[in-house]
Amino acid sequence: MATILEISRTQDVLQELGRRIRQVRLTRNETIEVVAKRAGVGTNTVRRLEAGRNSSLESLIRVLRAHGRLQVLDALLSGEASLPSPRAIAKLQGKARVRASKDPSHG
């Protein structure tokens, strides 16, 4: 399984997130209907999320909460100390790090 950092296209990231959300549901042995009802969203919304199709942030939050996984957002946004450094990200991506220009005319 690829990490999210190794995926370059936004659509591929959405599909990977959808695959992971689906896997949580299947691990819990739940139907789409059960998750949708608990999340307060329609079954098509859950299907769209699991298919990696564009969906609202509100729907994602509702489904994560229904799965008991809302803490992943808290962990994601808990501060820079828990996030990888730009240097670590570049190393994972195999790219040379480029410093931002201090010249305001570049941009």
N, C-alpha and C positions, 0 to 999 in steps of 0.2 A: 504494500500500500504506500502510495506516495504521500509525502507530507504536503500540506497546503503551500508551504514555501517553495516547493519544487514545481508547482503548477504555474504556468505563465499566463494563460488566457483566463479572463474573468469567467467565461462560460464554463470552462473546465473546473474552476473553483466551485461554482454553483453546483455542478454535477457531483463533485466529490462531497460537498456538504449534504446534498440530497441523499447520496448513497449512505452516508453515515447516519443521517436521521432515520432513514428506512431501516438500517441495521439495528438501531436502538429499538424501533418498534417491533421488529421481528424477534429480537432477543427477548423482549418482554411478552412475546406471543400475543400481540394485540392486532386487531384489525384497524384499517384506516378509519372506519366508522367510529370505533371506540375512541381513538385519538382525537378525531375531529370533534366529537361531542364534548369530550373533556376539555379541549382547547377552546371551544366556542367558535369554531370555524367550520366551513363546509368541507365535505370530503374532497371536492376538487382542489381546494386550497392545499390540503395535505398531499394530494397526488402531485400538484405542481411543485411543492417544496421537495418532495422525494425524487422527482424527475429532474431536479436542478434547473427548473424554469424560473424565470424572474417572479418574485413574490415580494410582498411588503415586509418590512422589518417587524411590524406589529404581528403579522402572521407567524413569522419565525419565532418571536418571543412567546407567543401563545403556545405554539407546538413544543418548544423547549420546556416551557413550564409544565405542560401536560405530561411530558416524559420525565419530569423531575430533574431536568438538566439545565435549568436557568443559571446555575452557578458557573457554567462555562463562560457566560458573558461577563460575570463579575470577575472571574479570573483574567479574562482578556483585558478588561478595562481597569484593573486594580492598581495600575501604576507602571511606570517604566522599568522598575527594578525587575519585574517578572518577564519583561519582553526581551527578545534577543537584540543585541546591538546591531547597528547597520553593518558593522564589519562582519559579525557572525552570519547575518543574512546573506551578504555578498559571498562569503566563503561557501555557504550552503548552495548558493545559486551558481557558483563557479565564475563569478564576474569580478573584475577588478573594481575596487571602490573608487569613486570619483568625487572629489571635494566640490562643494558648491562654490560658485564664484562670489567674491566679495564685491565685485564691480556691479553696481545697480543697473548699468546699461546692458548687462547680459541677462536675458530672461525672457 
